[in-house]
Amino acid sequence: MRVVGVSPDVWISSAALIEDGNIVAAAAEERFDRIKMSKAFPVKAMEFCLEKAGLNTGDIDNIAVPWNPGTHIQTASIRYSQLMRWRGEYLYSVPSYLLNKFSLPNVNMVEEKLYFEDKSVSIFFVDHHLAHAANGFYLSPYEEAAILTIDGKGESETCLFAKGEGTSIKKIKSVEMPHSIGLLYSTFTEFLGFKPDSDEWKVMALAAYENPENEYYEKIKKIVCLKEDGTFDLDLAYFTYYLFDRQPKMYSNKFVQVFGPPRIKRDKMERDVLKIAAALQKIYEELVIHMLHNLYKVTKCTRLVLSGGCAMNSVFNGKITSTTPFKEVFISSCPDDSGTSIGAALYVYNSILGGSHRIVQCHNYWGPEFSNEQIEDTLRKFKVKYAFFEDIENNVAQLISQGKLLGWFQGKMEFGQRSLGNRSIIADPRNVESKQLVNQAVKYRESFRPFAPSILEEYVDDYFLVPDKTKVPFMEKVYEIKNNKRPIIPAVVHEDGSGRLQTVSKETNPLFYSMINKFREITGVPLVLNTSFNLNGEPLVCSPTDTIRTFFSCGLDFLAIGNYLVQKE
């Protein structure tokens, strides 16, 4: 049973192939068209997924889309359904007219069926937040769990409370537009001089530089009203994002009156910007804690699945078990919109087509991979000098320990926004200058943003203040680094003493594990600085060609690509 998940026209379009409940392949379109956060229809990503499985478009029986147009056509003006521009618009005008003219319940899902001479193809349009929920629950190790999804907005929902049991996901309640935590955070992101729906994690990083209980905390708190049912309202007088889809700005004149003039983007931030970021992060955390306490009260589950774009807030994610009744938390490697192709496909497979196979996600290596032969052909094509090493990981560990900056291109590309050891830039965490070197020579990004430590999972308790048996395979949570370890690994210690760690398993990624372990044998430190292999403003490298171009366009010293080592002359 095959389901292709296709997620077009969202913040990062993507495609995924599910076969008998297993993820065969998945990739974002940006990795192929080389446009950061591409919204294009994921044609190339879909072609990759089918090619990976040895299929063509004629082998597809079911397609899942993580957006439900039934919500939109049900509320569309009747004049739009009566006036067609061409006959193809029967597909929406007829159901839209019927839904407007007659008293019918809400459209939970839409199915289109295309009939051909010898087969048919079903296209299922799934609620956006159900796709987020499915992305989390069906990849989690839990047979039963409370589910909370949070993002800017879906069709009309901005948050979903649900419960997962077996292969079913049951909605409990939701928060509807225009009240949105995601858009609250995005509004402040824009106000502080960053790009909304893109740079929220920059604001999250800035929050560490100030005490959150400052004069702006009370000002932001007045915007939010917590309700007894676990939901919330926003004071809409501060916002314009809900009035039309394309307002010139997301905040109102009243917002400016309270918080002052909008900030101009710059690397060094004035203190008011830091205070606002810190206060916003605290309000965000209080809002989500409020919802989680209610969700626990309703479900009585101690296991939580968190999904949606706001589940990328790794600073809060590491605090959930210490601030709520939940004892276990699962967040997939791709809780944002890029993961809804997987979520929609898994929802269709399990909840509509009657599948019962569950996946426990332990990695996100579902993208393209390249053999040594393919890599060598590319190196020769571009007349690049290289050397072959059977034990490439040992050479890399030695180079990093000597202070070299290195690009690491191995195995299958990661699916999701974080590099987890296959498309990574690696540096020595002991060198206090490593962060500055990577920023200035490679990433060309703001100096206040931290880099992640990738640590061998058996050593995590030695370096981080974490609950027992903690594993963080997807860099999805931030934890405090122990005081006595901070001077040892200064390059990965954020302003508040924390780190967004990745725990590395020998079973999941043996080559990356072996390289870090060799670095440990040389230095005594079982972790490396890890950041995504890309230039600022570009997507993660996908192919050997992307990698070679990126390597020679920045200040990296070495490139380990397959078993080949490339050095700049």
BAVO-610546 format. One record per residue: residue in three letters; x, y, z of N, C-alpha, C in turn. Coordinates in steps of 0.001 Angstrom, whole numbers, plus 500000, padded with zeros to 6 digits. Layout:
# BAVO-610546
ALAXYZXYZXYZ/...
//
This chain:
# BAVO-610546
MET500841498810500000500000500000500000500878501242500000/ARG500778502044498960501648503212498806500849504494498930/VAL501432505456499653500852506792499765501975507802499531/VAL501741508719498614502690509805498390502146511053499071/GLY502918511599499990502553512853500626503129514016499837/VAL502282514964499495502705516127498712502282517377499461/SER503252518174499865502965519380500637503417520607499845/PRO502539521159499000502892522345498219502403523618498895/ASP502967524737498493502454526045498888502412526243500397/VAL503400525702501118503573525999502534504965526614502694/TRP505415526776503927506684527497504110507875526737503570/ILE507821525420503594508861524615502948508151523435502295/SER507944523476500983507218522400500307508074521142500287/SER507402519983500274508125518718500361507278517582499814/ALA507912516427499668507217515208499252507766514028500037/ALA506942513003500206507351511805500938506635510596500357/LEU507260509456500447506658508203499995506565507234501152/ILE505342506779501437505087505777502478504681504490501788/GLU505338503394502125505010502101501539504786501092502663/ASP503546500592502749503165499678503837503514500253505204/GLY503323501550505340503536502218506618504949502671506890/ASN505902502309506025507299502704506205507636503907505332/ILE508509504763505838508974505904505055510105505436504157/VAL509847505449502866510855505030501894511789506180501563/ALA511214507369501386512015508540501020511218509792501336/ALA511945510886501596511302512177501849512335513271501635/ALA511887514393501085512810515497500839512025516782500620/ALA512663517896500940512090519218500681512504519686499293/GLU511620520417498641511889520888497280513075521850497243/GLU513286522598498326514379523568498356515739522938498117/ARG515890521660498474517181521004498319517508520757496837/PHE516461520746496002516657520476494578516610521746493729/ASP515667522640494024515611523871493217516539524948493764/ARG517174524696494935518189525556495550517648526930495919/ILE516356527001496221515724528232496690515358528031498155/LYS515966528793499043515729528628500475514239528746500791/MET513719527772501528512314527722501930511385527797500716/SER511703527050499701510922527050498463509490526583498715/LYS508535527311498129507127526940498199506648526279496910/ALA507553526048495986507170525482494699506550524097494864/PHE505698523726493912505152522366493945506331521396493933/PRO506352520419494841507560519593495025507740518531493944/VAL507866518982492709508008518057491583509300517257491694/LYS510409517952491938511705517272491994511811516369493220/ALA511250516824494327511260515989495536510428514735495320/MET509302514891494647508434513745494359509127512782493400/GLU509805513320492386510544512467491451511622511670492180/PHE512317512326493109513334511618493882512716510464494664/CYS511601510721495343510964509684496161510566508476495322/LEU509993508734494156509568507631493284510769506881492729/GLU511791507622492320513002506996491792513668506126492852/LYS513671506600494092514269505832495192513615504470495331/ALA512303504411495094511566503155495237511455502391493925/GLY512055502915492856511962502252491564510572502336490958/LEU509871503430491229508498503597490759508412504755489771/ASN507274504852489108506946506027488315505558506503488704/THR505120507588488116503828508171488527502669507210488298/GLY502801506301487356501732505335487101501564504325488207/ASP502547504237489127502456503290490243501788503888491476/ILE501417505162491407500815505829492565499315505539492609/ASP498841505136493771497407504901493971496772505933494894/ASN497564506451495831497013507368496829497961508549497041/ILE497386509736497062498145510958497316497521511677498501/ALA498352512147499406497878512859500598498413514280500575/VAL497524515253500806497881516667500824497519517240502195/PRO498430517924502886498163518404504252497437519750504292/TRP496395519848503528495569521056503553494173520682503075/ASN493159521175503759491772520811503461491039521988502827/PRO490909522011501490490212523124500835488718523147501135/GLY488193522057501715486776522049502077486431523168503040/THR487366523508503925487142524610504858486958525922504112/HIS487712526115503057487680527376502320486453527467501408/ILE486151526387500693485005526458499778483691526497500538/GLN483685525989501775482466526030502571482146527452503022/THR483174528260503186482957529618503682483128530667502583/ALA483326530222501339483516531170500237482211531884499908/SER482328533103499404481150533849498972480454533091497843/ILE479152533079497854478371532335496868478640532834495456/ARG479031534103495334479254534628493981480469533995493314/TYR481415533514494124482592532885493540482272531506492978/SER481360530798493608481021529465493119480054529515491945/GLN479356530645491769478428530766490647479114531234489368/LEU480251531922489501480931532493488346482220531729488075/MET482170530814487119483355530040486754484080530714485597/ARG485416530685485656486222531221484562486466530169483490/TRP486490528890483907486631527787482948486057526528483581/ARG485793525527482759485048524339483214485783523533484274/GLY487096523678484336487833522956485362487437523372486767/GLU486830524559486882486439525054488193485170524387488730/TYR484585523465487948483523522619488501484003521904489778/LEU485306521610489815485859520859490942485650521571492279/TYR485571522909492247485292523606493490483947524315493492/SER483474524777492317482269525607492297481025524820492686/VAL480932523573492240479749522773492576479687522467494070/PRO480754521891494667480677521666496121480566522958496917/SER481211524024496464481119525296497178479689525817497187/TYR479016525746496035477628526213495955476729525387496855/LEU476918524072496817476084523187497639476314523431499129/LEU477594523598499518477906523807500929477362525139501432/ASN477331526142500564476793527441500954475276527473500954/LYS474681526706500071473228526782499875472462525908500861/PHE473057524817501272472372523867502139473071523780503498/SER472299523392504512472848523269505866473574521933505989/LEU474864521975505861475679520773505938476750520954507002/PRO477182519883507653478225520004508692479565520392508069/ASN480535520706508932481857521090508455482513519968507654/VAL483292520347506692483989519382505845485261518936506557/ASN485301517697507014486459517202507750487623516821506836/MET487286516415505614488322516006504667487716516026503275/VAL488554516159502266488106516121500877488856515002500162/GLU488132514229499365488761513203498532488371513433497083/GLU489386513480496219489159513492494780489618512144494231/LYS488878511637493259489284510372492652489389510567491147/LEU490562510284490613490814510411489193490788509023488561/TYR489912508821487585489764507521486931490449507538485571/PHE491238506505485324491893506330484043491403505019483428/GLU491937504645482286491446503445481613491618502189482460/ASP492768502087483118493063500833483820493300501003485318/LYS493096502199485838493317502394487272492674503691487720/SER492725503925489026492247505184489593493248505660490643/VAL493254506961490897494135507570491895493285508422492816/SER493423508187494113492699508973495104493605510060495668/ILE493095511285495753493810512404496359493042512812497607/PHE493680512677498761493048513008500036493604514339500552/PHE492709515267500858493096516556501410492782516550502906/VAL493826516568503717493719516373505163493873517719505866/ASP493149517915506970493325519130507775494806519320508118/HIS495258520559508009496675520870508215497153520445509599/HIS496379520742510621496815520410511979496720518918512259/LEU495835518213511572495834516752511677497108516177511072/ALA497580516786509987498848516343509387500009516580510350/HIS500003517735511035501031517983512055500937516940513171/ALA499715516680513624499515515713514708499995514328514294/ALA499676513930513049500080512616512552501595512524512411/ASN502223513617511984503680513645511883504326513325513226/GLY503728513825514305504273513553515627503877512188516166/PHE502568511900516162502084510694516845502509509411516147/TYR502402509359514828502719508121514114504220507859514008/LEU505040508849514338506483508632514398506971508411515827/SER506088508597516799506472508475518207506489507014518642/PRO507119506708519778507112505338520292505878505019521129/TYR504888505933521160503765505811522082502537505199521409/GLU501916504241522098500632503702521660499482504622522072/GLU499737505424523108498733506370523594499461507635524034/ALA498946508792523627499616510045523988498675511223523830/ALA498919512253524633498279513541524418499029514242523286/ILE498303515006522479498897515670521314498537517153521344/LEU499543517995521146499310519428520993500071519900519763/THR499365520548518838500013521137517675499833522650517729/ILE500891523383517380500877524844517424501634525372516217/ASP501013526283515468501741526975514408501112528341514163/GLY501461528969513036500845530251512704499362530080512458/LYS499028529316511425497634528954511185497564527856510138/GLY496528527032510273496179526091509224495047526695508421/GLU494047525861508090492892526398507368492209527477508207/SER491904527130509448491357528113510393491927527907511791/GLU492469526728512051493013526403513370494440526920513518/THR494781527297514750496159527687515061496778526753516101/CYS495950526069516873496390525062517845495367523937517844/LEU495835522722518049494943521565518129495273520750519362/PHE494247520488520189494355519554521309493786518230520821/ALA494529517142521002494055515840520524494626514734521392/LYS494129513525521149494652512339521827494857511249520791/GLY496022510617520857496314509509519965496201508191520702/GLU495506507241520087495355505889520650495466504889519521/GLY496447503994519612496630503008518559496975503681517248/THR496057503575516284496267504237514999495262505363514765/SER494565505788515808493569506845515643494023508119516352/ILE493628509248515787493853510557516393492494511223516544/LYS492148511536517784490838512120518066491003513568518518/LYS490345514473517799490386515887518164489629516125519469/ILE490162516997520291489485517400521527488932518812521370/LYS489774519735520996489348521121520744490478521828520026/SER490201523051519618491228523804518908491100525291519210/VAL492164526011518901492159527470518924492079527924517477/GLU491217528880517205490977529301515823491534530694515578/MET491820530965514288492179532323513896491081533285514353/PRO491474534502514728492779535153514558493712535021515757/HIS493362534155516718494169534010517928495244532950517685/SER496505533367517662497582532483517236498872532775517985/ILE499428531739518629500742531878519280501826532069518230/GLY501743531294517166502754531388516126502816532775515505/LEU501648533361515236501618534695514625501952535785515636/LEU501707535545516915502180536462517956503702536533517919/TYR504347535371517871505812535320517829506334535933516523/SER505652535655515422506083536189514122505952537704514065/THR504901538228514708504714539676514722505884540367515410/PHE506297539846516555507446540419517248508738540195516456/THR508829539060515756509992538801514914510134539891513855/GLU509027540226513214509044541290512207509352542645512844/PHE508748542912513981508933544194514666510395544404515069/LEU511082543320515414512480543421515845513460543454514679/GLY512930543495513470513788543677512305514177542419511577/PHE513512541300511893513810540032511239512670539636510301/LYS512869538550509574511890538076508611510913537126509299/PRO509608537459509336508654536557509973508505535255509196/ASP508102534206509907507961532865509333509293532317508835/SER510385532872509348511713532412508945512729532574510061/ASP512719533746510708513783534097511645513376534038513114/GLU512292533325513410511841533263514798512909532694515725/TRP513711531778515221514735531202516113515852532190516410/LYS515984533252515608516931534309515958516438535055517205/VAL515128535317517240514545535963518415514695535054519629/MET514481533749519430514650532776520510516085532810521041/ALA517062532934520141518469532997520557518748534275521338/LEU518169535395520909518367536671521592517798536669523005/ALA516772535840523237516104535820524538517046535471525674/ALA518151534805525365519087534376526408519926535522526959/TYR519887536680526314520806537759526679520248538742527704/GLU518994538555528145518405539477529109517495538741530086/ASN517242539380531215516265538874532181514868539075531601/PRO514057538020531489512736538169530864511745538996531668/GLU511938539068532979510987539813533808511406541286533852/ASN511239541942532723511573543345532573510319544145532248/GLU510459545395531913509289546252531693508448545809530508/TYR509042545093529555508281544642528384507445543397528686/TYR507825542659529693507072541452530047505617541802530366/GLU505395542793531195504027543170531556503274543728530351/LYS503979544430529480503323544978528289502841543864527362/ILE503680542846527164503274541729526304502191540897526985/LYS502306540751528291501331539938529026499924540502528889/LYS499794541825528751498478542442528613497808542085527292/ILE498604541635526325498054541269525016497355539923525063/VAL497734539077526027497294537684526070496315537457527216/CYS495203536790526914494222536424527942494110534904528004/LEU494539534320529120494438532874529307493023532510529740/LYS492428531512529102491042531120529372490992529839530192/GLU489921529662530923489787528518531830489803527178531100/ASP489423527161529837489372525898529099490731525501528526/GLY491786526236528906493122525899528434493521526591527156/THR492638527379526570492969528120525357493309529563525723/PHE493259530465524765493657531846525008493040532744523945/ASP493019534040524240492668535072523270493797536094523217/LEU493966536721522072494888537842521922494091539130521784/ASP494644540221522264494042541537522051494350541947520618/LEU493361541847519749493577542028518320493851543475517927/ALA493679544398518875493981545803518573495464546012518286/TYR496302545046518679497745545160518477498199544611517118/PHE497299543981516367497713543224515188496921543608513938/THR497533543345512803496842543505511519496900542230510684/TYR497650541219511120497874540029510303496588539311509918/TYR495532539484510687494295538747510447493331539488509519/LEU493626540721509179492686541513508387492698541097506920/PHE493881540978506338494047540508504970495283539635504932/ASP495393538835503890496542537932503793497857538682503650/ARG497843539828502997499104540510502707499089541956503200/GLN499062542097504489499219543417505093500674543863504961/PRO500942545164504875502343545622504790503149545284506036/LYS502461545151507158503138544735508389502119543986509243/MET502613543199510202501743542347511001501220543048512248/TYR501811544166512623501452544863513859500737546177513534/SER499951546653514505499124547844514315499814549093514859/ASN499155550230514685499674551484515243499711551427516768/LYS498737550752517368498731550626518825499950549854519303/PHE500344548819518566501533548042518892502749548975518948/VAL502875549848517959504006550768517897503945551788519039/GLN502746552222519388502595553160520496503095552559521802/VAL502867551259521994503245550586523244504719550192523248/PHE505211549680522120506562549102522090507592549994521397/GLY507148551122520882508095552034520254508252551767518777/PRO509148552482518105509329552315516662509929550954516318/PRO509598550416515142510187549138514719511704549208514675/ARG512352548089514995513807548039515020514364547772513629/ILE515612548176513424516307547921512167517245546752512393/LYS517247545825511448518087544636511588519558545017511676/ARG520244544476512668521690544671512796522258543540513649/ASP523532543320513518524172542206514229524236542473515725/LYS524624543681516099524705544019517510523386544667517937/MET522702544044518875521365544472519250521378545400520457/GLU520559546451520381520422547312521548519655546579522644/ARG519722547097523851519212546370525010517700546169524950/ASP516952547154524421515500547005524340515108545804523489/VAL515842545559522412515564544402521564515762543111522363/LEU516830543049523122517106541860523937516028541664524994/LYS515584542752525601514540542657526622513222542168526032/ILE512858542696524870511611542279524228511672540801523861/ALA512800540367523307512955538957522941512838538056524164/ALA513472538447525258513433537641526482512013537578527045/ALA511333538722527075509969538766527604509017537961526724/LEU509188538063525404508340537305524475508500535810524683/GLN509745535340524811509972533914525016509304533438526300/LYS509373534231527348508743533848528616507225533772528476/ILE506629534754527809505178534735527590504785533527526750/TYR505571533243525710505320532056524889505305530792525753/GLU506307530653526602506396529464527447505212529371528406/GLU504803530496528995503664530485529908502371530105529179/LEU502223530571527946501045530238527149500973528738526881/VAL502079528170526439502077526741526100501935525889527358/ILE502561526284528452502394525563529718500926525564530141/HIS500272526698529983498840526810530287498039525784529475/MET498319525665528195497604524713527347497932523273527726/LEU499199523021528040499609521650528361499002521162529675/HIS498872522042530652498221521635531895496780521227531637/ASN496089521961530781494705521604530457494642520311529652/LEU495566520150528725495592518927527913495808517704528790/TYR496697517814529754496907516697530682495645516423531498/LYS494990517477531955493771517332532747492695516586531973/VAL492619516842530679491591516225529840491949514794529465/THR493223514551529134493618513241528609494123512272529667/LYS494670512800530769495294511987531829496483511186531308/CYS497041511582530183498232510923529644499483511597530204/THR500495510821530478501772511405530918502764511510529768/ARG502339511033528586503194511115527399502627512163526452/LEU503500513011525948503083514126525098503764514050523738/VAL502982514334522704503508514563521360503278516037521033/LEU504345516741520707504261518166520358504656518323518899/SER503850519076518140504131519235516716503661520599516240/GLY503920520896514960503651522214514405504910523059514415/GLY504886524163513690506063525007513572506613525489514894/CYS505731525728515873506194526214517182506932525143517971/ALA506828523892517551507601522829518201509078522917517846/MET509445523879516997510854524150516728511466525034517815/ASN510654525472518779511168526291519880511886525381520868/SER513128525062520557513880524064521334514165524532522755/VAL514233525847522976514487526361524323513378525914525268/PHE512122526058524838511010525629525684510911524110525744/ASN511187523436524628511005521979524588511767521264525702/GLY512937521784526036513729521150527092513188521371528485/LYS512179522246528621511613522563529936510277521861530208/ILE509744521153529222508375520638529336508207519697530522/THR509108518748530684508923517766531761509140518366533147/SER509800519501533228510023520140534531508959521193534856/THR508126521556533890507130522615534109505689522153533904/THR505500520912533478504148520378533240504064518966533838/PRO502862518387533880502733517025534418503252515932533485/PHE503645516275532266504075515255531320505465514727531688/LYS505607513410531624506850512747531999507725512415530790/GLU507106512271529625507829511959528394507313512859527284/VAL508218513275526406507850514166525301508505513668524020/PHE507714513585522955508278513253521647508005514392520679/ILE509061514807519989508974515802518921509751515231517744/SER509144515146516588509816514542515441510940515442514943/SER511676514955513976512756515751513385512223516859512489/CYS510934516794512162510365517735511185508949518137511606/PRO508779518774512774507440519139513228506850520328512479/ASP507688521056511721507238522233510982506504521806509705/ASP506185522785508854505407522490507649506102521525506705/SER507434521494506704508121520561505808507738519120506117/GLY507390518840507368507044517477507757505607517088507521/THR504787518020507046503368517685506861503139516743505683/SER504098516651504753503956515647503682503985514242504288/ILE504904514031505236504953512747505947503706512575506802/GLY503326513632507533502161513545508412500887513219507663/ALA500643513890506537499429513634505756499419512210505218/ALA500589511742504719500666510382504178500422509338505267/LEU500998509553506456500794508610507563499350508644508055/TYR498739509821508040497338509911508464496439509150507497/VAL496662509339506204495852508625505209496065507119505335/TYR497307506697505489497602505271505598496928504657506816/ASN497040505304507971496548504722509219495064504973509473/SER494596506175509212493242506544509613492203506406508516/ILE492641506340507255491682506267506158491759504932505424/LEU492972504478505140493133503247504376493215502000505248/GLY493172502183506571493118501036507466494445500393507778/GLY495541501090507521496846500540507860497049500478509362/SER497987499650509793498216499507511231499701499431511588/HIS500575499736510621502005499655510885502482500975511468/ARG503186500911512588503694502113513246505207502229513034/ILE505650503474512971507074503763512833507548504421514120/VAL508695504009514620509327504731515725510539505431515133/GLN510464506750515010511533507487514350512787507522515201/CYS513886507058514631515177507151515306516183507941514472/HIS515808508301513249516674509120512397515801509855511385/ASN516426510725510605515708511428509547516477511365508231/TYR517210510297508024518026510141506829517199509498505714/TRP516336510297505111515417509820504077515672510473502724/GLY516760511232502603517020511967501380517989511259500450/PRO518451511960499403519371511353498432520711510983499043/GLU521330509936498501522692509553498865523475509282497588/PHE524801509328497694525645509215496511526806508278496810/SER527100507414495870528186506448496034529536507140495852/ASN530605506462496271531951506987496061532225507193494574/GLU531689506318493734531900506443492293531251507730491764/GLN530040508008492214529365509232491783530098510474492292/ILE530562510397493528531301511535494103532599511762493342/GLU533345510688493052534625510836492350534409511389490942/ASP533340510952490274533037511491488940532838513007489001/THR532171513477490046531923514911490193533221515652490501/LEU534054515082491357535341515708491681536219515833490435/ARG536236514798489628537026514836488403536445515843487411/LYS535132515894487343534462516816486427534889518256486692/PHE535008518603487975535376519967488339536879520132488577/LYS537654519073488219539118519109488318539587519470489729/VAL538941518824490693539271519047492102540281517988492548/LYS541336518407493213542309517458493760541764516827495032/TYR541977515532495171541424514821496325542309513632496675/ALA542071513110497874542759511894498320541723510942498905/PHE541921509658498685540995508636499182541511508077500515/PHE540604507946501483540947507372502785539875506359503193/GLU540323505157503476539384504121503916538756504502505247/ASP539562505097506132539096505500507455538961507022507513/ILE538126507564506685537984509013506552537665509684507882/GLU536917508979508753536512509582510020537712509852510938/ASN538738509013510859539929509225511681540688510465511234/ASN540813510638509927541483511833509403540735513102509778/VAL539402513031509702538572514193510036538746514567511503/ALA538699513584512386538858513851513818540195514532514105/GLN541250514061513439542574514679513621542566516137513170/LEU541980516397512029541949517760511485541151518702512372/ILE540012518230512874539194519070513751539956519389515035/SER540625518404515576541378518612516821542507519619516632/GLN542924519833515381543964520814515071543383522189514735/GLY542069522344514926541440523641514720540942523905513315/LYS540898522891512459540441523077511090538910523088511020/LEU538373523866510082536937523874509800536674522929508643/LEU535674522065508820535531520972507865534082520759507454/GLY533869520568506146532568520160505633532470518649505618/TRP531306518129506033531126516679506212529896516263505396/PHE530130515504504306529067515091503390529078513572503323/GLN528086512930503951528077511477504049526650510939503965/GLY526485509769503389525229509036503443524024509789502911/LYS522861509454503479521596510026503019521357511399503643/MET520847512309502854520567513668503331519454513650504369/GLU519578514522505355518577514652506407517272515252505850/PHE516153514873506467514857515497506179514478516328507396/GLY514297517608507196514046518508508310515016519673508227/GLN514884520627509133515653521855509034517011521787509729/ARG517328520655510350518586520564511087519480519458510537/SER520763519763510481521746518774510024522124517878511195/LEU522025516596510984522250515646512063523408514699511755/GLY524426515229511071525637514448510903525853513847509540/ASN525041514208508547525297513751507185525568514897506212/ARG525021516063506506525299517276505720525649518378506724/SER526847518297507304527209519145508443528526519872508229/ILE528670520967508933529951521649509106530413521352510528/ILE531657520887510666532172520400511943533362521255512382/ALA533413521525513696534546522281514246534815521810515673/ASP535943522270516222536376521892517575535617522726518606/PRO534835522103519496534089522862520501534982523444521593/ARG536220522975521701537127523458522744537700524831522411/ASN537720525149521145538312526405520686537292527528520813/VAL537553528457521692536615529542521936536365530363520671/GLU537281530308519712537145531080518483536404530319517381/SER536071529048517615535427528248516570534115528870516112/LYS533310529330517069532029529936516726532222531135515818/GLN533149532007516185533414533206515388533977532826514018/LEU534855531817513978535446531389512717534390530856511762/VAL533488530019512279532435529463511431531506530571510947/ASN531166531493511841530283532595511458530915533475510386/GLN532166533826510563532810534763509649533258534115508341/ALA533682532854508422534258532216507242533249531417506423/VAL532161530987507065531253530069506375529807530554506402/LYS529261530745507588527822530949507718527390532388507460/TYR528297533342507690527993534762507459526678535164508135/ARG526523534774509378525274535050510087525560535801511381/GLU524492536165512089524607536977513296525445536263514360/SER526263537038515057527186536472516044526481535960517289/PHE525236536410517530524557536000518757523924534617518655/ARG523913534025517487523258532724517320524211531590517693/PRO523745530638518499524633529564518969524756528430517964/PHE525764527594518157525938526366517383525698525166518296/ALA525318524048517679524897522881518451526060521946518764/PRO526043521346519953526983520272520262526370518917519904/SER527076518142519092526679516755518817527520515857519696/ILE526863515133520609527565514397521655527220512915521600/LEU528194512066521856527948510628521963526930510403523074/GLU525884509632522786524743509582523695525088509055525087/GLU526115508231525210526450507683526528527165508691527420/TYR527524509852526872528231510867527661527361512083527982/VAL526093512056527588525258513243527736525108513655529199/ASP525012512695530114524862513016531541526116513678532119/ASP527251513444531491528491514037531993528573515531531686/TYR527881515953530640528031517333530174526782518189530347/PHE525599517573530425524351518338530445523502518001531666/LEU522768518995532145521797518773533217520498518301532577/VAL520321516992532510519184516386531813518549515317532689/PRO517276515014532443516661513875533123517388512580532760/ASP517228511558533606517886510275533369517502509704531998/LYS518475509085531342518286508384530071517769509296528960/THR518162510551529018517705511503528002518394511247526670/LYS517586511247525607518100511194524245517469512344523461/VAL518292513059522730517812514180521922518373513992520514/PRO517797513080519738518409512718518455518266513761517360/PHE517311514712517525517003515635516428517315517097516755/MET518157517356517752518435518732518188517151519472518558/GLU516195518763519082514875519359519310514713519995520681/LYS515728519855521552515607520389522902516910521053523336/VAL516765522087524140517907522797524722518000522430526202/TYR519211522149526670519442521856528081520647522646528576/GLU520705522818529884521803523553530497523066522692530519/ILE524176523300530174525467522620530238526023522774531651/LYS526580521713532171527099521738533531528204522785533662/ASN528228523445534816529171524552535050530618524150534813/ASN530991522961535281532396522558535172532797522156533755/LYS531806522014532863532108521635531480532133522833530535/ARG531543523929530955531454525089530064532816525606529623/PRO533810525686530503535129526158530042535806525194529061/ILE535377523936529063536000522927528204535482523033526772/ILE534189523395526622533562523431525292532929524804525033/PRO533682525896525118533097527233525038532418527557523715/ALA532815526894522633532268527226521315530799526826521153/VAL530301525943522031528903525496521902528068525900523110/VAL528602526782523952527867527258525120527197528582524770/HIS525868528624524893525131529857524596525259530831525766/GLU524768532029525584524905533104526562524384532712527941/ASP523326531900527981522719531498529253523259530169529768/GLY524337529673529173524940528425529625524286527178529075/SER523466527316528055522729526182527503523328525716526183/GLY522810524594525695523203524075524390522055523294523773/ARG521847523469522455520825522685521734521517521433521217/LEU521474520384522036522302519227521766521654518239520806/GLN522515517432520222522117516242519478522848515063520087/THR522096514064520551522733512854521054522927511893519881/VAL524148511411519722524511510606518551524625509140518951/SER523930508286518218523888506855518502524727506071517496/LYS525426505073517979526219504211517104525332503446516129/GLU524137503068516580523222502308515738522624503180514631/THR522345504436514953521664505315514007522608505868512953/ASN523787506323513359524742506902512419526150506463512806/PRO526540505241512429527826504690512879529044505494512435/LEU528996506087511240530167506833510760530351508133511535/PHE529271508887511742529336510132512506529755509841513948/TYR529193508767514495529554508337515857531047508013515935/SER531534507277514948532938506867514951533864508080514875/MET533483509078514071534301510275513954534370511025515288/ILE533212511193515955533197511890517248533955511080518296/ASN533808509776518241534505508933519211536019509017519022/LYS536465509101517777537898509271517514538374510634518031/PHE537521511661517875537843512979518427537959512897519948/ARG537095512081520567537153511883522024538465511224522438/GLU538896510238521654540154509558521973541345510507521882/ILE541274511453520965542373512407520774542357513502521835/THR541150514004522161541030515216522990540443514979524367/GLY539762513846524547539052513601525804537667514216525833/VAL537242514856524741535934515514524667535036514738523695/PRO533878514209524165533050513332523328531991514072522505/LEU532320515271522038531354516022521233532075516955520280/VAL531355517362519230531890518328518268530868519430518037/LEU531328520563517532530420521623517088529848521200515743/ASN528524521252515623527852520805514405526863521873513955/THR526955522283512709525961523188512128525688522744510695/SER524620523256510123524191522798508806525179523218507718/PHE525351522353506746526282522576505649525583523405504568/ASN525636524693504727525070525618503753525612527012504022/LEU525522527851503023525835529260503197524573529988503642/ASN524741531119504272523594531912504724522704532254503536/GLY521403531979503669520451532269502603520279531152501606/GLU521024530043501761520903528903500861520415527685501631/PRO519764526750500935519359525511501605520544524590501846/LEU520323523583502641521326522555502919521827521937501619/VAL523120521612501559523649520968500352522992519606500174/CYS522730519260498929522063517998498631522981517057497855/SER523571517567496793524371516733495892525862517044496019/PRO526728516198495438528156516526495415528442517855494715/THR527694518173493683527895519449492990527602520624493912/ASP526475520565494636526156521619495612527292521764496619/THR527789520623497055528785520599498126530107521212497688/ILE530549520861496517531817521395496009531704522904495788/ARG530586523350495222530386524787495013530391525529496337/THR529697524986497328529642525628498639531012525651499302/PHE531723524534499217533050524433499839534000525503499308/PHE534004525702497987534923526663497395534381528096497417/SER533187528277497989532609529618498100532720530192499504/CYS533386529456500389533457529912501782534828529582502365/GLY534982529787503667536274529648504307536546528310504962/LEU535862527262504556536168525934505081537576525506504659/ASP538253524771505546539608524316505258539626522998504491/PHE538752522064504901538735520727504307537292520306504020/LEU537182519364503121535885518747502811536043517237502828/ALA535254516559503668535191515096503671533905514705502964/ILE534026514218501743532867513890500919532974512429500523/GLY532142511597501109532334510159500989533665509790501625/ASN534431508977500934535758508607501443536866509503500885/TYR536484510621500335537461511518499726537660512764500581/LEU538913513192500677539256514396501417539782515443500438/VAL539172516627500499539560517729499625540128518843500494/GLN541261519390500075541897520496500798542107521655499848/LYS541841522853500347542105524033499528543600524287499472/GLU544070524665498309545504524923498136545847526333498618/
//
